[in-house]
Amino acid sequence: MKKDYKLPSLNEARKRDKEVSDKVTFFLDEQYKGLGEGKKYHIITHGCQANQRDSETMAGLLEGMGYSPADDEKDADVILINTCAVRQGAEEKVLGEVGALKRLKTLNPDLIIGLGGCMAQEEESVKTIMEKYRQVDIIFGTHNITSLPKLLYEVISTKQRKIEVFSKMGEIIESVPVTRFMTHKAWVNIMYGCNKFCSYCIVPYTRGKERSRYKEDIIYEVEQLVKDGYKEICLLGQNVNAYGKDLGINYTFGNLLNDVAKTGIRRIRFMTSHPWDFDDTMIDAIRNNPNIMPYIHLPIQSGNTQILKKMNRRYSREEYFALFDKLKKQLPGFAFTTDIIVGFPNESDEAFEDTLSAVDHCQYDNSFTFIYSKREGTPAAMMEDDVDRKTKEERLQRLNEKVAYYANLNNQRFKDQIVEVLVDGFSKRNSKVYSGYTPENKLVNFTGEGISTGDIVKVKITEVMSFSLNGELVKE
């Protein structure tokens, strides 16, 4: 092992303090500009919206160096894989992709392959890549994306592998170049990291402590997006409700929502909310600003209080219901989605039935459902798992059937109604059909003419399914 390798440390990643994180202004060193002239890059992104936003930063850095995007990885001089570590399946998929890239490396020895993201923050994953996947030239983590130009320069100059992964609480880096992947929707980070330490989750270890961007920087970014013609933004954080708490000022996420709404952006969404921090200031801001969309994602994870306690979710079944019912009452017409894990260690039949009854109570518009995935280094990984795979799969199937039932039931209210749709472009399945989303975040596939990506159009809903709606353009 080379001494200049900087490897991740789980022990370091656990640390937290109460200090306000440093704010750093990024500058691209002149020696890196032009390094990619005449060359192309390709980025493969896995995981959540935060990863998608990170990939936009990687693209911005590469284009600042002179690289241009390649649609196909076989045409690229640099291939980056931005990884996810939330579930084992995601990691196995990444390793399969890395293995497949060995062929391209053999055909083009000058090809540079880099691996970043949350998987790079895991000790065992990095060891596996180092030992078994020699075709990977660069490994970098979530804390040092801005080191990418330097790492590329060093690999090109020395022809040596570079591994630089920091396990730290993190800072706020502003003025980083970005290449937006969409022209009408944009991700806007408002904070990074997580302090919740749910027992099953690796994210607090891979993303660092909660640290908020200053409101002035966020508002400026949104104002620029408005000037550039963007119609929708999604404010991003592992727990957006905790925004501002680390800054030690009397300014919360509810305050930020009010200020962002004043920019005039047509649509505002946010992701993700933890039930623990959902306060009245937030509710008031959501209710009082019509450009905040009528959609809330509120993860429950389990409907059983004892399992929630083992998950370290910090609320009981009854406390979640109290918040959910309050939101339903004060925000009529809103759509609600959630996350649910089945097969958590020691989840009994009775505990799972509590989850099913929680879905009956809340009647979600949709739910992202998963079988529990063991993450090494988390407290849950040390728990005895006495739920067999077959039982987990049967529970997931029963849960999905119930979720689909309520999704369809909720969608029935849109039948024969006229809705506003922000157009994303043509449907992935049919090049003659357009697709986009309603304010309630309902996917709509519809027919019509004279439509462009980014338009907000009126569509009459003609057919309802569980997870999408069909319709036709209403001519003005």
VEXKELUM-481659 format. One line per 10 residues: for each residue x, y, z of C-alpha. Coordinates in steps of 0.05 Angstrom, whole numbers, padded with zeros to 5 digits. Example, Ala and Ser with C-alpha at 12.3 -4.5 7.8 and 13.67 -1.06 7.14 Angstrom:
BEGIN
00246 -00090 00156 ~ 00273 -00021 00143 $
END
This chain:
BEGIN
00000 00000 00000 ~ 00028 00067 -00020 ~ 00039 00118 00035 ~ 00006 00175 -00004 ~ -00061 00139 -00005 ~ -00113 00173 00039 ~ -00162 00119 00060 ~ -00230 00125 00094 ~ -00239 00112 00169 ~ -00305 00093 00200 $
-00281 00116 00269 ~ -00265 00185 00242 ~ -00331 00189 00205 ~ -00370 00179 00270 ~ -00343 00242 00302 ~ -00387 00303 00312 ~ -00377 00371 00343 ~ -00420 00433 00352 ~ -00375 00482 00315 ~ -00401 00520 00255 $
-00370 00489 00192 ~ -00320 00529 00153 ~ -00342 00562 00088 ~ -00292 00555 00032 ~ -00293 00589 -00036 ~ -00269 00545 -00093 ~ -00222 00566 -00148 ~ -00199 00522 -00206 ~ -00124 00524 -00209 ~ -00098 00550 -00275 $
-00053 00490 -00286 ~ -00114 00445 -00292 ~ -00149 00488 -00344 ~ -00141 00460 -00414 ~ -00119 00391 -00388 ~ -00180 00361 -00421 ~ -00180 00398 -00487 ~ -00201 00352 -00542 ~ -00220 00297 -00492 ~ -00287 00271 -00468 $
-00317 00247 -00402 ~ -00375 00202 -00383 ~ -00408 00199 -00314 ~ -00449 00141 -00288 ~ -00492 00161 -00229 ~ -00524 00116 -00177 ~ -00567 00132 -00117 ~ -00605 00192 -00090 ~ -00617 00263 -00113 ~ -00555 00286 -00074 $
-00513 00240 -00118 ~ -00545 00268 -00180 ~ -00528 00338 -00157 ~ -00456 00315 -00141 ~ -00450 00288 -00212 ~ -00469 00356 -00239 ~ -00411 00385 -00198 ~ -00364 00332 -00226 ~ -00387 00351 -00296 ~ -00376 00424 -00282 $
-00305 00412 -00258 ~ -00288 00369 -00318 ~ -00316 00420 -00367 ~ -00277 00474 -00331 ~ -00215 00432 -00348 ~ -00235 00430 -00422 ~ -00268 00361 -00425 ~ -00334 00353 -00463 ~ -00388 00302 -00448 ~ -00392 00234 -00484 $
-00459 00201 -00490 ~ -00427 00132 -00494 ~ -00373 00108 -00446 ~ -00334 00076 -00502 ~ -00320 00146 -00531 ~ -00295 00174 -00464 ~ -00225 00190 -00441 ~ -00248 00194 -00369 ~ -00304 00152 -00338 ~ -00329 00168 -00268 $
-00376 00124 -00228 ~ -00413 00162 -00174 ~ -00434 00108 -00125 ~ -00488 00094 -00074 ~ -00478 00055 -00009 ~ -00549 00052 00019 ~ -00561 -00020 00000 ~ -00518 -00080 -00017 ~ -00551 -00088 -00084 ~ -00528 -00019 -00105 $
-00455 -00036 -00088 ~ -00458 -00102 -00125 ~ -00484 -00066 -00187 ~ -00426 -00017 -00183 ~ -00375 -00073 -00178 ~ -00406 -00106 -00239 ~ -00399 -00041 -00278 ~ -00327 -00031 -00256 ~ -00312 -00103 -00277 ~ -00343 -00091 -00346 $
-00300 -00028 -00356 ~ -00237 -00071 -00354 ~ -00249 -00087 -00427 ~ -00248 -00013 -00446 ~ -00185 -00003 -00406 ~ -00151 -00060 -00443 ~ -00171 -00028 -00510 ~ -00149 00041 -00487 ~ -00094 00040 -00434 ~ -00098 00116 -00428 $
-00170 00113 -00406 ~ -00178 00140 -00335 ~ -00231 00107 -00291 ~ -00252 00141 -00227 ~ -00298 00119 -00171 ~ -00330 00169 -00123 ~ -00392 00177 -00080 ~ -00415 00143 -00016 ~ -00386 00074 -00032 ~ -00317 00106 -00034 $
-00327 00128 00038 ~ -00331 00055 00062 ~ -00267 00022 00086 ~ -00284 -00048 00061 ~ -00308 -00024 -00007 ~ -00244 00015 -00019 ~ -00202 -00046 00001 ~ -00242 -00089 -00048 ~ -00231 -00039 -00105 ~ -00157 -00033 -00089 $
-00145 -00107 -00088 ~ -00190 -00134 -00143 ~ -00203 -00077 -00191 ~ -00136 -00051 -00214 ~ -00168 -00016 -00273 ~ -00194 00039 -00226 ~ -00144 00097 -00227 ~ -00178 00146 -00179 ~ -00219 00136 -00116 ~ -00246 00199 -00083 $
-00301 00211 -00032 ~ -00360 00256 -00019 ~ -00319 00307 00019 ~ -00268 00322 -00035 ~ -00304 00324 -00102 ~ -00268 00390 -00114 ~ -00202 00351 -00112 ~ -00221 00317 -00177 ~ -00180 00364 -00222 ~ -00118 00354 -00179 $
-00126 00279 -00177 ~ -00136 00275 -00252 ~ -00074 00317 -00263 ~ -00032 00273 -00218 ~ -00056 00208 -00251 ~ -00041 00236 -00320 ~ 00027 00262 -00298 ~ 00051 00203 -00258 ~ 00013 00145 -00288 ~ 00001 00123 -00216 $
-00065 00107 -00181 ~ -00091 00160 -00133 ~ -00135 00147 -00073 ~ -00158 00205 -00032 ~ -00218 00196 00014 ~ -00229 00240 00075 ~ -00271 00217 00134 ~ -00289 00283 00168 ~ -00346 00325 00191 ~ -00339 00369 00129 $
-00344 00441 00107 ~ -00385 00483 00059 ~ -00353 00496 -00008 ~ -00383 00552 -00051 ~ -00371 00576 -00122 ~ -00359 00506 -00149 ~ -00375 00502 -00224 ~ -00436 00461 -00243 ~ -00464 00433 -00307 ~ -00538 00424 -00298 $
-00565 00361 -00331 ~ -00634 00391 -00341 ~ -00655 00458 -00370 ~ -00720 00467 -00332 ~ -00710 00432 -00265 ~ -00652 00440 -00217 ~ -00627 00410 -00152 ~ -00605 00461 -00100 ~ -00566 00437 -00039 ~ -00586 00474 00024 $
-00546 00430 00072 ~ -00502 00369 00074 ~ -00492 00310 00121 ~ -00535 00279 00175 ~ -00533 00275 00251 ~ -00592 00228 00261 ~ -00552 00162 00260 ~ -00611 00116 00245 ~ -00584 00048 00265 ~ -00589 00018 00195 $
-00562 00077 00155 ~ -00492 00088 00129 ~ -00505 00159 00105 ~ -00482 00196 00168 ~ -00414 00161 00160 ~ -00408 00176 00085 ~ -00434 00248 00085 ~ -00409 00278 00150 ~ -00445 00321 00200 ~ -00504 00366 00186 $
-00479 00432 00158 ~ -00522 00486 00128 ~ -00506 00533 00071 ~ -00517 00606 00086 ~ -00584 00632 00064 ~ -00553 00686 00021 ~ -00516 00634 -00021 ~ -00579 00592 -00030 ~ -00623 00651 -00049 ~ -00571 00676 -00098 $
-00567 00607 -00132 ~ -00643 00604 -00138 ~ -00647 00675 -00166 ~ -00595 00657 -00219 ~ -00636 00595 -00237 ~ -00698 00639 -00245 ~ -00659 00685 -00292 ~ -00636 00625 -00332 ~ -00708 00603 -00343 ~ -00714 00545 -00295 $
-00785 00528 -00274 ~ -00774 00482 -00215 ~ -00723 00471 -00160 ~ -00716 00417 -00108 ~ -00683 00438 -00043 ~ -00637 00381 -00022 ~ -00612 00356 00045 ~ -00609 00289 00082 ~ -00658 00323 00130 ~ -00679 00390 00104 $
-00722 00403 00166 ~ -00658 00411 00207 ~ -00633 00468 00163 ~ -00601 00524 00202 ~ -00595 00489 00269 ~ -00519 00482 00262 ~ -00510 00556 00247 ~ -00534 00577 00316 ~ -00582 00630 00287 ~ -00656 00640 00292 $
-00670 00620 00220 ~ -00703 00554 00204 ~ -00723 00515 00142 ~ -00792 00548 00146 ~ -00758 00616 00141 ~ -00717 00593 00082 ~ -00779 00566 00047 ~ -00811 00635 00053 ~ -00750 00670 00025 ~ -00741 00620 -00032 $
-00814 00628 -00051 ~ -00803 00704 -00059 ~ -00753 00692 -00116 ~ -00811 00678 -00162 ~ -00790 00607 -00182 ~ -00852 00572 -00208 ~ -00846 00507 -00169 ~ -00810 00490 -00104 ~ -00801 00420 -00077 ~ -00757 00394 -00021 $
-00726 00327 -00003 ~ -00722 00295 00049 ~ -00761 00310 00113 ~ -00750 00273 00178 ~ -00813 00272 00222 ~ -00771 00294 00282 ~ -00760 00365 00257 ~ -00826 00381 00221 ~ -00849 00444 00258 ~ -00906 00494 00251 $
-00862 00546 00217 ~ -00851 00496 00161 ~ -00925 00480 00156 ~ -00944 00554 00153 ~ -00892 00567 00098 ~ -00917 00509 00057 ~ -00990 00529 00065 ~ -00979 00603 00051 ~ -00936 00599 -00012 ~ -00972 00573 -00073 $
-00906 00559 -00110 ~ -00888 00507 -00057 ~ -00916 00444 -00088 ~ -00970 00403 -00053 ~ -00926 00342 -00043 ~ -00890 00318 00019 ~ -00844 00258 00027 ~ -00846 00236 00100 ~ -00809 00171 00114 ~ -00840 00126 00167 $
-00793 00065 00156 ~ -00835 00020 00202 ~ -00904 00022 00233 ~ -00882 -00012 00297 ~ -00857 00029 00356 ~ -00807 -00023 00381 ~ -00776 -00030 00312 ~ -00774 00046 00305 ~ -00737 00048 00371 ~ -00686 -00003 00346 $
-00679 00038 00283 ~ -00664 00099 00326 ~ -00718 00139 00289 ~ -00734 00182 00350 ~ -00810 00178 00345 ~ -00864 00127 00361 ~ -00919 00101 00316 ~ -00968 00146 00352 ~ -00923 00208 00345 ~ -00916 00196 00271 $
-00991 00189 00263 ~ -01003 00254 00302 ~ -00957 00292 00255 ~ -00985 00259 00193 ~ -01057 00273 00213 ~ -01039 00345 00228 ~ -01008 00354 00160 ~ -01067 00322 00125 ~ -01115 00368 00161 ~ -01075 00433 00151 $
-01052 00417 00080 ~ -01114 00390 00044 ~ -01103 00362 -00025 ~ -01029 00347 -00014 ~ -00999 00281 -00037 ~ -00957 00242 00013 ~ -00904 00190 00000 ~ -00859 00151 00047 ~ -00802 00101 00056 ~ -00812 00033 00088 $
-00762 -00022 00106 ~ -00786 -00093 00116 ~ -00747 -00149 00149 ~ -00709 -00106 00198 ~ -00672 -00150 00249 ~ -00722 -00184 00296 ~ -00783 -00157 00259 ~ -00839 -00204 00283 ~ -00903 -00220 00245 ~ -00939 -00173 00293 $
-00890 -00117 00280 ~ -00899 -00125 00205 ~ -00974 -00124 00213 ~ -00965 -00057 00248 ~ -00930 -00031 00186 ~ -00988 -00055 00142 ~ -01038 -00021 00188 ~ -00996 00043 00186 ~ -01004 00043 00110 ~ -01079 00034 00121 $
-01079 00094 00167 ~ -01039 00140 00123 ~ -01061 00115 00055 ~ -00999 00141 00020 ~ -00998 00163 -00052 ~ -00936 00120 -00060 ~ -00881 00088 -00020 ~ -00809 00069 -00033 ~ -00805 00000 -00003 ~ -00742 -00041 00012 $
-00719 -00105 00044 ~ -00670 -00088 00100 ~ -00598 -00087 00075 ~ -00542 -00097 00125 ~ -00490 -00041 00125 ~ -00424 -00058 00158 ~ -00405 -00007 00211 ~ -00476 00011 00230 ~ -00507 -00010 00297 ~ -00560 -00052 00262 $
-00506 -00094 00229 ~ -00489 -00122 00298 ~ -00561 -00142 00312 ~ -00581 -00215 00305 ~ -00624 -00221 00242 ~ -00674 -00277 00252 ~ -00719 -00261 00193 ~ -00706 -00308 00135 ~ -00702 -00283 00063 ~ -00766 -00317 00040 $
-00805 -00284 00096 ~ -00776 -00216 00078 ~ -00795 -00224 00005 ~ -00866 -00246 00023 ~ -00873 -00185 00068 ~ -00848 -00139 00014 ~ -00898 -00167 -00036 ~ -00956 -00158 00013 ~ -00933 -00088 00029 ~ -00926 -00069 -00045 $
-00996 -00095 -00060 ~ -01025 -00051 -00005 ~ -00985 00010 -00028 ~ -01008 00000 -00100 ~ -01081 -00004 -00077 ~ -01078 00063 -00041 ~ -01037 00095 -00097 ~ -01091 00077 -00146 ~ -01146 00100 -00099 ~ -01112 00168 -00090 $
-01103 00176 -00164 ~ -01177 00167 -00178 ~ -01190 00239 -00157 ~ -01153 00262 -00220 ~ -01198 00224 -00269 ~ -01229 00272 -00319 ~ -01195 00330 -00284 ~ -01151 00383 -00318 ~ -01082 00386 -00286 ~ -01019 00428 -00297 $
-00959 00388 -00321 ~ -00887 00411 -00324 ~ -00862 00375 -00387 ~ -00798 00334 -00381 ~ -00799 00312 -00454 ~ -00819 00249 -00490 ~ -00837 00187 -00450 ~ -00781 00136 -00442 ~ -00827 00082 -00468 ~ -00861 00118 -00525 $
-00829 00172 -00568 ~ -00898 00197 -00590 ~ -00921 00210 -00519 ~ -00899 00266 -00473 ~ -00888 00259 -00398 ~ -00883 00306 -00339 ~ -00907 00318 -00268 ~ -00965 00352 -00234 ~ -00956 00396 -00174 ~ -00973 00334 -00132 $
-00914 00299 -00164 ~ -00958 00252 -00205 ~ -00927 00225 -00268 ~ -00970 00241 -00329 ~ -00961 00212 -00398 ~ -01001 00251 -00450 ~ -01010 00265 -00524 ~ -01009 00332 -00559 ~ -00973 00376 -00609 ~ -00929 00437 -00607 $
-00901 00420 -00538 ~ -00830 00434 -00514 ~ -00790 00409 -00454 ~ -00799 00458 -00396 ~ -00869 00480 -00417 ~ -00924 00481 -00364 ~ -00986 00456 -00399 ~ -01057 00436 -00382 ~ -01074 00363 -00390 ~ -01141 00327 -00383 $
-01133 00261 -00347 ~ -01167 00205 -00386 ~ -01139 00143 -00351 ~ -01115 00127 -00281 ~ -01064 00075 -00260 ~ -01031 00063 -00192 ~ -00967 00100 -00206 ~ -00982 00144 -00267 ~ -01037 00181 -00303 ~ -01053 00184 -00378 $
-01082 00245 -00412 ~ -01087 00291 -00471 ~ -01065 00363 -00480 ~ -01120 00415 -00470 ~ -01116 00465 -00527 ~ -01120 00537 -00503 $
END
